[in-house]
């Protein structure tokens, strides 16, 4: 008898369905005994998809989870299940360990906004998720805001959006704009703009909030966003930004099915008329303003007829002390955010923030019996001032916390006309609003210079009292 082969041991299978042998349920036989799930149970409850990426609505299977880890999926960096990198190949494990070792746990949510390395920590996915988290928190903020201001709440939030001149900012602004509209927000798109422009449009439009895409204060390869509430105050760590961070790592379903309208606006062109009052009656001065942004240069060109002897420079070589043989009564250096402003005297020396604070305070005393000045806690301790005589009145100094949001809310509580953060940013109350604008700081400094024939070199600070 010929030996039995594997092929001959397989029984013949008839094409008739009734003759087919029963096929065992291999899937069911490998599952533990448990109650049969309901038909409408979500996949995560059925156990088929036990993983879920931070901020995503749909769970994923174990295979997709491990595949994303192996591909260095950006959301895996904040996922509690990233410990499964031990299941990857040795080379991938080493790469993950190096990546996590050099990454700060709070690299996105920083003291006064969101910042990250473009296309690494900060991608279009994060930008869109941030927009959704912002709207979710803004909805709660608006309830309180409209109760306090006794104003009607709009049917849909209206958001002002702008972005700076960094190369990556437009693409992240597009991702944010798309998500804002998908969640039903009406969008006022300013495009390429400065942070003060966005704040100004927030006030004039009566918008619910604003998002400014910017990497100001970070390295050139970084970008991010500043989030502003209906009162124009930026959200910071230790304040409302903490709530945004919590929602950022949570699933955020789309509550509406109809996209909000999109309005595109150009950069305001009426800058000269707006600043005519602040730049009126200046004595002849020879000044130079150094800018680091092309849009700042265009704005200065519009107001140049209002300032005699104005020289505008934007090349890196012109920053700092003036060239030999070229002297100016004052030199102003604007920061990238169009809010920071450093002032230099005729010899190129920097005018101290304390001296400039007293000059600005003297101007504001024309409108107030005394001037409340809000400064960060560290600066308050360093200066050691509480009440100081200044010209016709007094400057009263107050502690303003450690973030921009805390400083601004302190200013609103005290109705203070002046605040500063110790980095060249000054908040000045003008026309019912608190503005932080390098152009306003420049204009008021020129007003202070025009009051007398004294030069910047003579500006000092009063002695401490008591």
C-alpha positions in Angstrom: 0.0 0.0 0.0 1.4 3.3 -1.0 2.3 5.7 1.9 -0.4 8.1 2.9 0.4 11.7 1.8 -0.9 14.9 3.3 -2.9 15.5 0.2 -4.6 12.1 0.3 -5.5 12.5 4.0 -7.6 15.6 3.2 -11.3 14.5 2.6 -12.9 15.4 -0.6 -15.2 18.5 -0.4 -18.4 18.4 -2.3 -19.7 21.6 -3.9 -23.0 20.9 -2.2 -23.3 23.2 0.9 -24.8 20.5 3.1 -21.7 18.3 2.7 -19.2 20.9 3.9 -17.6 20.2 7.3 -18.3 22.6 10.1 -15.7 25.4 10.3 -14.7 26.2 13.9 -15.1 29.8 15.1 -11.5 30.6 15.6 -12.1 34.2 16.7 -14.7 33.3 19.4 -12.7 30.4 20.7 -9.7 32.6 21.5 -11.7 35.2 23.4 -12.3 35.0 27.1 -15.8 34.1 28.3 -17.7 37.3 28.8 -21.1 38.8 28.2 -22.1 39.3 24.6 -21.8 43.0 23.9 -24.8 45.0 22.7 -24.9 45.8 19.0 -24.7 49.6 19.6 -21.7 49.4 21.9 -18.8 51.5 20.6 -15.7 49.6 19.4 -13.6 50.6 22.5 -16.2 48.9 24.8 -16.2 45.8 22.6 -12.5 45.6 23.2 -11.6 45.5 19.5 -9.9 48.9 19.6 -8.4 49.4 23.1 -6.2 52.5 22.3 -7.1 56.1 21.6 -4.7 58.9 20.6 -4.9 62.1 22.6 -7.4 64.6 21.2 -8.9 62.1 18.7 -12.5 60.8 18.8 -12.1 57.4 17.3 -10.2 54.5 19.1 -7.6 52.5 17.2 -6.5 48.9 17.3 -3.3 47.6 18.8 -1.8 47.2 15.4 -2.4 50.8 14.4 -1.1 51.9 17.8 2.2 50.1 17.4 2.4 51.2 13.7 2.0 54.9 14.8 4.7 54.4 17.5 7.1 53.0 14.9 6.3 55.9 12.6 6.9 58.5 15.4 3.3 59.8 15.1 3.3 63.2 16.7 0.4 62.5 19.1 2.3 59.5 20.6 4.6 61.9 22.4 1.8 63.0 24.8 0.1 59.6 25.0 0.1 57.6 28.2 0.5 54.4 26.1 3.8 55.5 24.7 5.5 53.1 27.2 4.8 50.5 24.5 8.0 51.7 22.8 9.7 48.8 24.6 7.9 46.5 22.2 9.5 48.1 19.2 12.8 47.2 17.5 15.9 48.2 19.4 16.8 51.0 16.9 13.3 52.5 17.2 13.5 52.3 21.0 16.8 54.2 21.1 15.4 56.9 18.7 12.3 57.3 20.9 14.4 57.6 24.1 16.5 60.3 22.5 13.4 62.2 21.3 11.7 62.1 24.7 14.9 63.1 26.5 15.4 66.3 24.6 11.7 67.3 24.6 10.3 69.5 27.3 7.0 68.3 28.7 5.5 71.8 28.3 7.1 72.7 25.0 3.7 73.7 23.5 1.8 75.5 26.3 4.1 78.2 27.6 3.7 81.1 29.9 1.8 83.5 27.5 0.9 81.3 24.6 1.6 78.2 22.5 5.0 77.6 20.9 6.6 74.6 19.3 9.1 73.6 16.7 7.3 73.8 13.3 6.5 70.5 11.7 7.9 68.6 14.8 6.1 69.4 18.1 3.8 71.9 16.4 2.1 70.5 13.3 -1.1 71.3 11.4 -2.8 68.7 13.5 -1.9 70.4 16.7 -2.9 73.8 15.3 -6.3 72.5 14.4 -6.7 70.8 17.7 -5.8 74.0 19.5 -8.4 75.9 17.6 -11.1 73.4 18.6 -9.9 73.5 22.3 -9.9 77.3 22.2 -13.5 77.5 21.0 -14.6 74.9 23.6 -13.2 77.1 26.4 -14.3 80.3 24.8 -17.9 79.1 24.9 -17.7 78.9 28.7 -15.8 82.2 29.0 -18.4 84.0 26.9 -21.2 83.0 29.2 -19.5 84.7 32.1 -18.4 87.7 30.0 -21.9 88.5 28.7 -23.4 88.2 32.2 -20.8 90.6 33.6 -21.1 93.1 30.7 -24.9 92.7 30.3 -24.5 92.3 26.6 -26.4 89.8 24.4 -24.5 86.7 23.5 -24.2 86.2 19.7 -25.6 83.1 18.1 -22.1 82.1 16.8 -18.7 83.2 18.0 -16.8 85.8 15.9 -13.1 85.3 15.8 -10.4 87.6 14.5 -7.4 85.7 13.0 -4.0 87.1 11.9 -0.5 85.8 11.5 3.0 87.2 11.5 5.6 87.1 8.8 7.4 83.9 9.7 7.5 81.5 6.8 5.5 78.7 8.4 2.8 80.9 9.9 0.4 81.1 6.9 0.0 77.3 6.6 -0.8 77.0 10.4 -3.2 79.9 10.1 -5.0 77.9 7.4 -5.3 74.9 9.6 -6.7 77.0 12.5 -9.1 78.9 10.2 -10.5 75.6 8.8 -11.1 74.2 12.3 -12.6 77.5 13.6 -15.1 77.5 10.7 -15.9 73.8 11.0 -16.9 74.4 14.6 -19.3 77.1 13.5 -17.3 80.3 14.2 -17.5 83.4 12.1 -14.0 84.3 10.9 -12.6 87.8 10.4 -9.3 87.0 8.5 -6.8 89.8 8.6 -4.0 87.7 7.0 -0.6 89.2 7.4 -0.8 91.5 10.3 0.7 92.6 13.7 -0.5 91.6 17.1 -1.7 95.2 17.9 -3.7 95.2 14.6 -5.5 92.0 15.7 -6.3 93.5 19.1 -7.6 96.7 17.5 -9.8 94.8 15.2 -11.1 92.7 18.1 -12.3 95.9 19.8 -13.8 97.6 16.8 -15.6 94.5 15.5 -17.0 93.4 18.9 -15.6 90.0 18.2 -15.7 87.1 20.8 -12.0 86.5 20.7 -8.9 86.4 18.6 -6.1 84.0 17.5 -2.8 85.3 16.4 -0.4 82.8 14.8 3.1 83.8 15.8 6.5 82.5 16.9 7.5 85.8 18.6 9.9 85.2 21.4 11.1 81.9 20.1 13.8 80.6 17.7 13.2 81.1 13.9 12.2 77.5 13.4 9.4 77.8 16.0 5.9 79.1 15.7 2.6 78.9 17.6 -0.3 81.0 18.6 -1.5 83.6 21.1 -5.1 83.2 22.2 -7.2 86.2 23.3 -10.5 86.4 25.1 -13.4 88.8 24.4 -11.8 91.5 26.6 -8.6 91.4 24.5 -6.5 89.8 27.3 -4.2 87.0 26.2 -4.7 83.7 27.9 -1.6 82.6 30.0 -0.4 79.7 32.1 -1.9 79.8 35.5 -5.0 81.3 34.0 -7.4 80.4 31.1 -4.6 78.8 29.0 -4.6 75.9 31.5 -8.2 75.1 30.6 -7.3 75.2 26.9 -4.5 72.7 27.6 -6.9 70.3 29.3 -9.3 70.4 26.4 -6.5 70.1 23.9 -5.7 66.6 25.2 -9.4 65.6 25.2 -11.7 64.5 22.3 -13.5 67.5 20.9 -16.5 66.6 18.8 -17.9 68.9 16.1 -21.2 70.2 17.5 -22.4 71.9 14.4 -22.6 70.7 10.8 -22.6 74.1 9.0 -19.3 76.0 8.6 -19.2 79.5 9.8 -18.8 82.5 7.4 -15.3 83.7 6.4 -14.6 87.4 5.9 -11.2 88.5 4.5 -9.9 92.0 5.4 -6.8 93.9 4.3 -4.4 95.6 6.7 -5.9 98.9 7.8 -4.7 101.8 5.7 -6.0 104.7 7.9 -3.0 104.5 10.2 -2.0 108.2 9.7 -5.4 109.5 10.8 -5.4 107.1 13.8 -2.1 108.3 15.1 -2.4 112.0 14.2 -3.5 112.9 17.8 -0.7 111.0 19.5 2.0 112.6 17.2 0.6 116.2 17.2 2.7 119.1 18.5 6.1 117.4 18.6 9.2 119.6 18.6 11.8 119.1 15.8 13.7 115.9 16.6 16.0 113.7 14.7 15.0 110.2 15.5 15.5 106.7 14.0 13.2 103.7 14.3 14.6 100.3 13.7 12.1 97.7 12.7 12.5 93.9 12.3 9.4 93.3 10.2 8.4 94.5 6.7 4.9 95.3 7.8 6.2 97.5 10.6 8.2 99.4 7.9 5.0 99.9 5.8 3.2 101.3 8.8 5.9 103.8 9.6 6.0 105.0 6.0 2.3 106.0 6.5 3.0 108.1 9.6 6.4 109.5 8.4 4.8 112.8 7.4 3.7 113.3 11.0 7.2 113.1 12.5 9.9 115.5 11.2 13.4 114.1 11.0 12.2 110.4 11.1 14.6 107.8 9.7 13.4 104.3 9.3 15.8 101.3 9.2 15.1 97.7 8.8 18.5 96.1 8.1 20.2 94.0 10.7 23.4 96.0 10.5 21.6 99.2 11.5 20.3 97.9 14.8 22.0 99.2 18.0 24.3 102.2 18.2 24.1 104.7 15.4 26.9 104.7 12.8 29.9 106.9 13.5 29.1 110.6 12.7 25.3 110.0 12.7 23.6 111.2 15.8 19.9 111.0 16.7 18.0 112.6 19.6 16.4 109.2 20.1 16.6 105.7 18.6 13.7 103.2 19.0 14.1 99.5 18.4 10.9 97.5 17.8 10.6 93.9 18.6 9.3 91.2 16.3 5.9 91.2 18.1 5.4 95.0 17.3 5.0 95.6 21.0 8.5 95.6 22.5 10.2 98.9 22.3 13.7 99.7 23.5 14.8 103.4 23.6 18.4 104.6 23.2 19.8 108.1 23.7 22.1 110.2 21.5 25.1 108.2 22.5 23.5 104.8 21.9 23.0 104.0 25.5 19.8 102.3 26.6 17.2 104.3 28.5 16.2 102.3 31.6 12.6 101.1 31.9 12.3 102.7 35.3 13.2 106.2 33.8 10.9 105.7 30.9 8.1 104.6 33.2 8.3 107.9 35.2 8.2 109.9 31.9 5.2 108.0 30.7 3.6 108.4 34.1 4.1 112.1 34.1 2.2 112.4 30.8 -0.7 110.3 32.1 -0.9 112.5 35.2 -2.4 115.1 32.9 -5.5 112.9 32.7 -5.4 111.2 36.2 -5.0 112.5 39.8 -2.6 109.7 40.3 -1.3 106.9 38.1 -1.5 103.2 39.1 1.4 101.3 37.6 1.2 97.5 37.4 4.5 95.7 37.2 5.5 92.0 37.5 6.2 90.7 41.0 9.9 90.3 40.3 10.2 93.9 39.0 8.2 95.2 42.0 10.6 93.6 44.4 13.6 94.8 42.5 12.5 98.4 42.3 11.3 98.5 45.8 8.7 101.3 45.1 5.1 101.7 46.3 4.3 105.4 46.1 6.6 107.9 44.4 6.2 111.6 43.8 6.3 112.3 40.1 5.9 115.8 38.8 2.4 117.1 39.7 1.2 113.9 41.3 2.1 110.3 42.4 2.8 107.0 40.8 1.4 104.1 42.8 3.1 100.7 42.0 1.2 97.4 42.2 2.3 93.8 41.8 0.9 92.2 38.6 1.8 88.5 39.0 4.0 86.5 36.7 2.2 86.4 33.3 0.7 88.8 30.9 -2.8 87.7 31.7 -2.3 88.3 35.4 -0.8 91.7 34.7 -3.7 92.7 32.4 -6.4 91.5 34.8 -4.8 93.5 37.6 -4.8 96.6 35.4 -8.5 96.0 34.7 -9.3 95.6 38.4 -7.5 98.8 39.3 -8.4 100.6 36.1 -4.7 101.3 35.9 -3.5 103.5 33.0 0.0 102.0 32.8 1.7 98.6 33.1 4.9 97.1 32.0 6.5 93.6 32.0 10.2 94.4 32.3 11.0 93.3 28.7 10.2 96.5 26.8 6.5 96.0 26.6 4.3 98.9 28.0 0.5 98.7 28.4 -1.1 102.1 28.1 -4.8 102.9 28.5 -6.0 105.1 25.6 -9.5 105.6 24.3 -11.1 103.2 26.8 -8.8 100.3 25.9 -5.4 99.1 27.2 -3.0 99.0 24.3 0.5 97.4 24.1 2.0 98.8 20.9 5.5 99.8 20.1 4.2 102.7 18.0 2.2 104.0 21.0 5.3 103.7 23.2 7.3 105.6 20.6 4.7 108.3 20.2 4.4 108.9 24.0 8.1 109.0 24.4 8.4 111.7 21.7 5.6 113.6 23.6 7.7 113.4 26.8 10.7 114.7 24.9 8.8 117.5 23.4 7.7 118.9 26.7 11.1 120.4 27.4 14.4 121.0 25.6 16.1 118.3 27.8 17.7 115.3 26.1 17.2 111.6 26.8 20.5 111.7 28.6 19.0 113.7 31.4 16.2 111.3 32.1 16.6 109.8 35.5 14.4 108.3 38.3 13.3 110.0 41.5 14.9 108.7 44.7 13.1 106.2 46.9 11.0 107.8 49.6 11.3 106.9 53.2 
